[in-house]
Each structure stands twice: as structure tokens, then as C-alpha cells.
Amino acid sequence: MMSGGNYTSLDNQKVSGSVPAVPDPGQVTVKFADSTLQTFPPSGAQGKISGASRPPRDADDTFSKPVAGSDEPQQSGWFRTFTVAAYKLYFDVDTSDVVERIKDSLFPFRGTFNEKTSSNPDLYGPFWICTTLIFVAASIGTFVTYLAHKLKKKEWNYDINLVTWSAGVFYGYVTIVPLVLYVILKYFSAPSGLVQLFCLYGYSLFVFIPALCLSVVPLEIFRWVVAGIAGLMSATFVALNLRAHIKSAGERWFIIVAGIFLLQLALSVVLKLYLFTVTV
């Protein structure tokens, strides 16, 4: 050690208790993982900087695992019946498909509806046809009865039961009748697809929409004619499209087809008595 003036210097030697100097590591390089807007999050990294911290191994991952019994798309069997994904396929149709099927229902003697829809039956068209029928039946029925009461200068009251009755008839008919027919055909060893029957019966009701609109004409005989033509068209459409399939049921196929035809006619009579008839 040397001292001079007010300064003290140390010799270049190891001194007991001193800390050795740390060498300069130089420039530290930080590596960034490749990331693009097209791939997010970046694969193999938990962030922009590779080797970033991860959650502790004992972290709770309850919410990242599918819970047993949850309504996940992976379910199969009967549980899948109660999921939205199970019915998404039957609503996957274009407007052109629905329009084409409606046209087929207005030309009942072709009998090619089942062949065209066998690979892709839909429930979209039947649902909106029934919903439109309920709206048209309620609005046209209310309008016609209102005019009839006003022409005779009588008091008029809105009948809310017209909406509920129409909903029960159309939704009930297009649901219950295909179900019963499905069981009957299965019993006679001529099974048909249930969704295919729903589709057929749903489109068979479209002809009643213009028929209901024509019921505004205040002529009872004209209303009977309109209801009769609509009923014949609808019944022929269903019977002819099912005839080829039901023939495989044996000798009783004619009885089944005749029952289908008469039941559809009965629907038109019920609609005439309750929707096409105006009482003041």
C-alpha cells in the first residue's frame, strides 16, 4: 500500500476479504419467438419472449377440462339429441332450396319431392311455413271478422283464441301426424325417415297460405271451393310422394295411402269450418 497526500492506493495484489471483480459479460441477446397475426397464440411459446414463465404445476385447471356430464359437442348417443348441434344439419339449406321445394308442393302430381329431398331433408321450411300460417290465419281471420261486423254495424271484439288455436292446429298436426305415421310404417316393415316425414308434411301445408288470403272474398261458396282445392292439392302431394315407398308394406299399402289422403282432406275441412267461416 502506498499513500501520498490525501490519496491512498492499493497494490495490484489479492487482499484478504476483498471481492474479486466480475468480468463484463458483454451484450445480452434476447431471442423473440416468431409470431404473426395469422397464428395466435404463437406455437411453442407462452408469449412474445421464448421461455417466459408458465403457470405453476399445481395450478388449478378445472375450467380448462371438460366436466363429466357437461353439454359438450363430444357427447354421443341419446344425450346428443338434446343439443343444438344435433339439429343444425336440418336447417342448413339455401333460399333457393326452400323455394324449389315450395314449387314442388304446388305441383302435387309430380310425386318427386321425396326423391329430391331424401339426401337433405330440412326442418327450416316446415317451421317457417307453420309460423307463417299461424300469422296469416290470425291476421286474415281478424280482418275478415272485423269487416263483417262493421258492415252490419255491430260491436267487434278481438279474439285472442284465434292465435292459440291456429298454433295448436298447425304445429300439432305437422308434429303428431308424422310421428304416428312413422310408427305405422315401421310396424308394417316399411320404415321411413322421421325428419323426411316432418319435411314432407311441413311443405304440404304451404298451399293453405294463399288459400287463407283468398278467404277475404265474402262469398261462402267461393271459400268452400278454395278450401276444397287446397285440401286436394295438399292431400295429393303427400299421398303420391309416399305411395312408392309404402307399396313395400304389402297388400295393405292402399289402405295406408288412402288414410293419409283422407286425413289431409279432413284438415282442410277443419280449417274451412274454423278459419274460412265468418260468423257475426
Secondary structure as UniProt FT lines:
FT   STRAND          2..4
FT   TURN            5..6
FT   STRAND          7..9
FT   TURN            16..17
FT   TURN            37..38
FT   TURN            43..44
FT   TURN            50..51
FT   TURN            57..58
FT   HELIX           62..64
FT   TURN            68..69
FT   TURN            73..74
FT   HELIX           77..82
FT   HELIX           85..88
FT   HELIX           89..91
FT   HELIX           95..106
FT   HELIX           108..110
FT   HELIX           113..117
FT   HELIX           124..151
FT   TURN            152..153
FT   HELIX           161..187
FT   TURN            188..189
FT   HELIX           194..204
FT   TURN            205..207
FT   HELIX           208..214
FT   TURN            215..216
FT   HELIX           220..246
FT   HELIX           247..249
FT   TURN            251..252
FT   HELIX           253..274
//
